[in-house]
């Protein structure tokens, strides 16, 4: 339905209410399976997800893999808040 060939391809819209009203116009969240972590990374000041993805995967656009592997964070930016410096995050193995 969305972006053929991407991880969003099979997502669908939220169902309307029984009255036909669309309460939320977004798409349903995609299911995230377990991500076996192979590397633990200690968060440092000034780090960004795209830079970590570039370092670990040689692809800065794969930052979402790191977010998926760390479900305690709702948004990608949460990982790099100042109060999380020194925390350990999981860097999952790159899929092929």
MODELLER restraints for C-alpha pairs under 7 A, 6 or more apart:
rsr = mdl.restraints
at = mdl.atoms
rsr.add(forms.Gaussian(group=physical.xy_distance, feature=features.Distance(at['CA:1:A'], at['CA:9:A']), mean=5.55, stdev=0.5))
rsr.add(forms.Gaussian(group=physical.xy_distance, feature=features.Distance(at['CA:1:A'], at['CA:10:A']), mean=5.93, stdev=0.5))
rsr.add(forms.Gaussian(group=physical.xy_distance, feature=features.Distance(at['CA:1:A'], at['CA:11:A']), mean=6.62, stdev=0.5))
rsr.add(forms.Gaussian(group=physical.xy_distance, feature=features.Distance(at['CA:1:A'], at['CA:12:A']), mean=6.87, stdev=0.5))
rsr.add(forms.Gaussian(group=physical.xy_distance, feature=features.Distance(at['CA:2:A'], at['CA:8:A']), mean=5.93, stdev=0.5))
rsr.add(forms.Gaussian(group=physical.xy_distance, feature=features.Distance(at['CA:2:A'], at['CA:9:A']), mean=4.65, stdev=0.5))
rsr.add(forms.Gaussian(group=physical.xy_distance, feature=features.Distance(at['CA:2:A'], at['CA:10:A']), mean=6.92, stdev=0.5))
rsr.add(forms.Gaussian(group=physical.xy_distance, feature=features.Distance(at['CA:2:A'], at['CA:11:A']), mean=6.87, stdev=0.5))
rsr.add(forms.Gaussian(group=physical.xy_distance, feature=features.Distance(at['CA:3:A'], at['CA:9:A']), mean=5.37, stdev=0.5))
rsr.add(forms.Gaussian(group=physical.xy_distance, feature=features.Distance(at['CA:8:A'], at['CA:30:A']), mean=6.94, stdev=0.5))
rsr.add(forms.Gaussian(group=physical.xy_distance, feature=features.Distance(at['CA:11:A'], at['CA:27:A']), mean=6.74, stdev=0.5))
rsr.add(forms.Gaussian(group=physical.xy_distance, feature=features.Distance(at['CA:11:A'], at['CA:28:A']), mean=6.34, stdev=0.5))
rsr.add(forms.Gaussian(group=physical.xy_distance, feature=features.Distance(at['CA:11:A'], at['CA:30:A']), mean=6.32, stdev=0.5))
rsr.add(forms.Gaussian(group=physical.xy_distance, feature=features.Distance(at['CA:12:A'], at['CA:27:A']), mean=5.71, stdev=0.5))
rsr.add(forms.Gaussian(group=physical.xy_distance, feature=features.Distance(at['CA:12:A'], at['CA:28:A']), mean=5.91, stdev=0.5))
rsr.add(forms.Gaussian(group=physical.xy_distance, feature=features.Distance(at['CA:13:A'], at['CA:26:A']), mean=6.23, stdev=0.5))
rsr.add(forms.Gaussian(group=physical.xy_distance, feature=features.Distance(at['CA:13:A'], at['CA:27:A']), mean=4.28, stdev=0.5))
rsr.add(forms.Gaussian(group=physical.xy_distance, feature=features.Distance(at['CA:13:A'], at['CA:28:A']), mean=5.70, stdev=0.5))
rsr.add(forms.Gaussian(group=physical.xy_distance, feature=features.Distance(at['CA:14:A'], at['CA:24:A']), mean=6.64, stdev=0.5))
rsr.add(forms.Gaussian(group=physical.xy_distance, feature=features.Distance(at['CA:14:A'], at['CA:25:A']), mean=6.97, stdev=0.5))
rsr.add(forms.Gaussian(group=physical.xy_distance, feature=features.Distance(at['CA:14:A'], at['CA:26:A']), mean=6.73, stdev=0.5))
rsr.add(forms.Gaussian(group=physical.xy_distance, feature=features.Distance(at['CA:14:A'], at['CA:27:A']), mean=5.86, stdev=0.5))
rsr.add(forms.Gaussian(group=physical.xy_distance, feature=features.Distance(at['CA:14:A'], at['CA:28:A']), mean=5.77, stdev=0.5))
rsr.add(forms.Gaussian(group=physical.xy_distance, feature=features.Distance(at['CA:16:A'], at['CA:22:A']), mean=4.53, stdev=0.5))
rsr.add(forms.Gaussian(group=physical.xy_distance, feature=features.Distance(at['CA:16:A'], at['CA:23:A']), mean=6.68, stdev=0.5))
rsr.add(forms.Gaussian(group=physical.xy_distance, feature=features.Distance(at['CA:32:A'], at['CA:68:A']), mean=6.70, stdev=0.5))
rsr.add(forms.Gaussian(group=physical.xy_distance, feature=features.Distance(at['CA:35:A'], at['CA:69:A']), mean=5.24, stdev=0.5))
rsr.add(forms.Gaussian(group=physical.xy_distance, feature=features.Distance(at['CA:35:A'], at['CA:92:A']), mean=5.97, stdev=0.5))
rsr.add(forms.Gaussian(group=physical.xy_distance, feature=features.Distance(at['CA:36:A'], at['CA:92:A']), mean=5.85, stdev=0.5))
rsr.add(forms.Gaussian(group=physical.xy_distance, feature=features.Distance(at['CA:36:A'], at['CA:93:A']), mean=6.99, stdev=0.5))
rsr.add(forms.Gaussian(group=physical.xy_distance, feature=features.Distance(at['CA:37:A'], at['CA:90:A']), mean=5.54, stdev=0.5))
rsr.add(forms.Gaussian(group=physical.xy_distance, feature=features.Distance(at['CA:37:A'], at['CA:91:A']), mean=5.67, stdev=0.5))
rsr.add(forms.Gaussian(group=physical.xy_distance, feature=features.Distance(at['CA:37:A'], at['CA:92:A']), mean=4.17, stdev=0.5))
rsr.add(forms.Gaussian(group=physical.xy_distance, feature=features.Distance(at['CA:37:A'], at['CA:93:A']), mean=6.29, stdev=0.5))
rsr.add(forms.Gaussian(group=physical.xy_distance, feature=features.Distance(at['CA:38:A'], at['CA:91:A']), mean=6.43, stdev=0.5))
rsr.add(forms.Gaussian(group=physical.xy_distance, feature=features.Distance(at['CA:38:A'], at['CA:92:A']), mean=5.57, stdev=0.5))
rsr.add(forms.Gaussian(group=physical.xy_distance, feature=features.Distance(at['CA:38:A'], at['CA:93:A']), mean=5.84, stdev=0.5))
rsr.add(forms.Gaussian(group=physical.xy_distance, feature=features.Distance(at['CA:39:A'], at['CA:90:A']), mean=5.93, stdev=0.5))
rsr.add(forms.Gaussian(group=physical.xy_distance, feature=features.Distance(at['CA:39:A'], at['CA:91:A']), mean=5.10, stdev=0.5))
rsr.add(forms.Gaussian(group=physical.xy_distance, feature=features.Distance(at['CA:39:A'], at['CA:92:A']), mean=6.66, stdev=0.5))
rsr.add(forms.Gaussian(group=physical.xy_distance, feature=features.Distance(at['CA:40:A'], at['CA:88:A']), mean=6.13, stdev=0.5))
rsr.add(forms.Gaussian(group=physical.xy_distance, feature=features.Distance(at['CA:40:A'], at['CA:89:A']), mean=5.70, stdev=0.5))
rsr.add(forms.Gaussian(group=physical.xy_distance, feature=features.Distance(at['CA:40:A'], at['CA:90:A']), mean=4.76, stdev=0.5))
rsr.add(forms.Gaussian(group=physical.xy_distance, feature=features.Distance(at['CA:40:A'], at['CA:91:A']), mean=6.06, stdev=0.5))
rsr.add(forms.Gaussian(group=physical.xy_distance, feature=features.Distance(at['CA:41:A'], at['CA:88:A']), mean=5.39, stdev=0.5))
rsr.add(forms.Gaussian(group=physical.xy_distance, feature=features.Distance(at['CA:41:A'], at['CA:89:A']), mean=5.25, stdev=0.5))
rsr.add(forms.Gaussian(group=physical.xy_distance, feature=features.Distance(at['CA:41:A'], at['CA:90:A']), mean=6.17, stdev=0.5))
rsr.add(forms.Gaussian(group=physical.xy_distance, feature=features.Distance(at['CA:41:A'], at['CA:91:A']), mean=6.77, stdev=0.5))
rsr.add(forms.Gaussian(group=physical.xy_distance, feature=features.Distance(at['CA:42:A'], at['CA:86:A']), mean=5.48, stdev=0.5))
rsr.add(forms.Gaussian(group=physical.xy_distance, feature=features.Distance(at['CA:42:A'], at['CA:87:A']), mean=5.56, stdev=0.5))
rsr.add(forms.Gaussian(group=physical.xy_distance, feature=features.Distance(at['CA:42:A'], at['CA:88:A']), mean=4.46, stdev=0.5))
rsr.add(forms.Gaussian(group=physical.xy_distance, feature=features.Distance(at['CA:42:A'], at['CA:89:A']), mean=6.39, stdev=0.5))
rsr.add(forms.Gaussian(group=physical.xy_distance, feature=features.Distance(at['CA:43:A'], at['CA:85:A']), mean=5.14, stdev=0.5))
rsr.add(forms.Gaussian(group=physical.xy_distance, feature=features.Distance(at['CA:43:A'], at['CA:86:A']), mean=5.14, stdev=0.5))
rsr.add(forms.Gaussian(group=physical.xy_distance, feature=features.Distance(at['CA:43:A'], at['CA:87:A']), mean=5.55, stdev=0.5))
rsr.add(forms.Gaussian(group=physical.xy_distance, feature=features.Distance(at['CA:43:A'], at['CA:88:A']), mean=6.21, stdev=0.5))
rsr.add(forms.Gaussian(group=physical.xy_distance, feature=features.Distance(at['CA:44:A'], at['CA:85:A']), mean=5.33, stdev=0.5))
rsr.add(forms.Gaussian(group=physical.xy_distance, feature=features.Distance(at['CA:44:A'], at['CA:86:A']), mean=6.23, stdev=0.5))
rsr.add(forms.Gaussian(group=physical.xy_distance, feature=features.Distance(at['CA:45:A'], at['CA:82:A']), mean=6.88, stdev=0.5))
rsr.add(forms.Gaussian(group=physical.xy_distance, feature=features.Distance(at['CA:45:A'], at['CA:85:A']), mean=6.07, stdev=0.5))
rsr.add(forms.Gaussian(group=physical.xy_distance, feature=features.Distance(at['CA:47:A'], at['CA:80:A']), mean=6.61, stdev=0.5))
rsr.add(forms.Gaussian(group=physical.xy_distance, feature=features.Distance(at['CA:48:A'], at['CA:80:A']), mean=6.90, stdev=0.5))
rsr.add(forms.Gaussian(group=physical.xy_distance, feature=features.Distance(at['CA:49:A'], at['CA:63:A']), mean=5.28, stdev=0.5))
rsr.add(forms.Gaussian(group=physical.xy_distance, feature=features.Distance(at['CA:50:A'], at['CA:60:A']), mean=4.54, stdev=0.5))
rsr.add(forms.Gaussian(group=physical.xy_distance, feature=features.Distance(at['CA:50:A'], at['CA:61:A']), mean=6.40, stdev=0.5))
rsr.add(forms.Gaussian(group=physical.xy_distance, feature=features.Distance(at['CA:50:A'], at['CA:63:A']), mean=5.23, stdev=0.5))
rsr.add(forms.Gaussian(group=physical.xy_distance, feature=features.Distance(at['CA:51:A'], at['CA:60:A']), mean=6.06, stdev=0.5))
rsr.add(forms.Gaussian(group=physical.xy_distance, feature=features.Distance(at['CA:53:A'], at['CA:59:A']), mean=5.87, stdev=0.5))
rsr.add(forms.Gaussian(group=physical.xy_distance, feature=features.Distance(at['CA:53:A'], at['CA:60:A']), mean=4.79, stdev=0.5))
rsr.add(forms.Gaussian(group=physical.xy_distance, feature=features.Distance(at['CA:53:A'], at['CA:62:A']), mean=5.66, stdev=0.5))
rsr.add(forms.Gaussian(group=physical.xy_distance, feature=features.Distance(at['CA:53:A'], at['CA:63:A']), mean=4.98, stdev=0.5))
rsr.add(forms.Gaussian(group=physical.xy_distance, feature=features.Distance(at['CA:54:A'], at['CA:60:A']), mean=4.09, stdev=0.5))
rsr.add(forms.Gaussian(group=physical.xy_distance, feature=features.Distance(at['CA:57:A'], at['CA:94:A']), mean=6.44, stdev=0.5))
rsr.add(forms.Gaussian(group=physical.xy_distance, feature=features.Distance(at['CA:65:A'], at['CA:92:A']), mean=6.93, stdev=0.5))
rsr.add(forms.Gaussian(group=physical.xy_distance, feature=features.Distance(at['CA:66:A'], at['CA:90:A']), mean=6.91, stdev=0.5))
rsr.add(forms.Gaussian(group=physical.xy_distance, feature=features.Distance(at['CA:66:A'], at['CA:91:A']), mean=5.54, stdev=0.5))
rsr.add(forms.Gaussian(group=physical.xy_distance, feature=features.Distance(at['CA:66:A'], at['CA:92:A']), mean=6.54, stdev=0.5))
rsr.add(forms.Gaussian(group=physical.xy_distance, feature=features.Distance(at['CA:67:A'], at['CA:76:A']), mean=5.77, stdev=0.5))
rsr.add(forms.Gaussian(group=physical.xy_distance, feature=features.Distance(at['CA:69:A'], at['CA:90:A']), mean=6.24, stdev=0.5))
rsr.add(forms.Gaussian(group=physical.xy_distance, feature=features.Distance(at['CA:69:A'], at['CA:91:A']), mean=6.92, stdev=0.5))
rsr.add(forms.Gaussian(group=physical.xy_distance, feature=features.Distance(at['CA:69:A'], at['CA:92:A']), mean=6.32, stdev=0.5))
rsr.add(forms.Gaussian(group=physical.xy_distance, feature=features.Distance(at['CA:70:A'], at['CA:89:A']), mean=6.61, stdev=0.5))
rsr.add(forms.Gaussian(group=physical.xy_distance, feature=features.Distance(at['CA:70:A'], at['CA:90:A']), mean=6.34, stdev=0.5))
rsr.add(forms.Gaussian(group=physical.xy_distance, feature=features.Distance(at['CA:73:A'], at['CA:79:A']), mean=6.45, stdev=0.5))
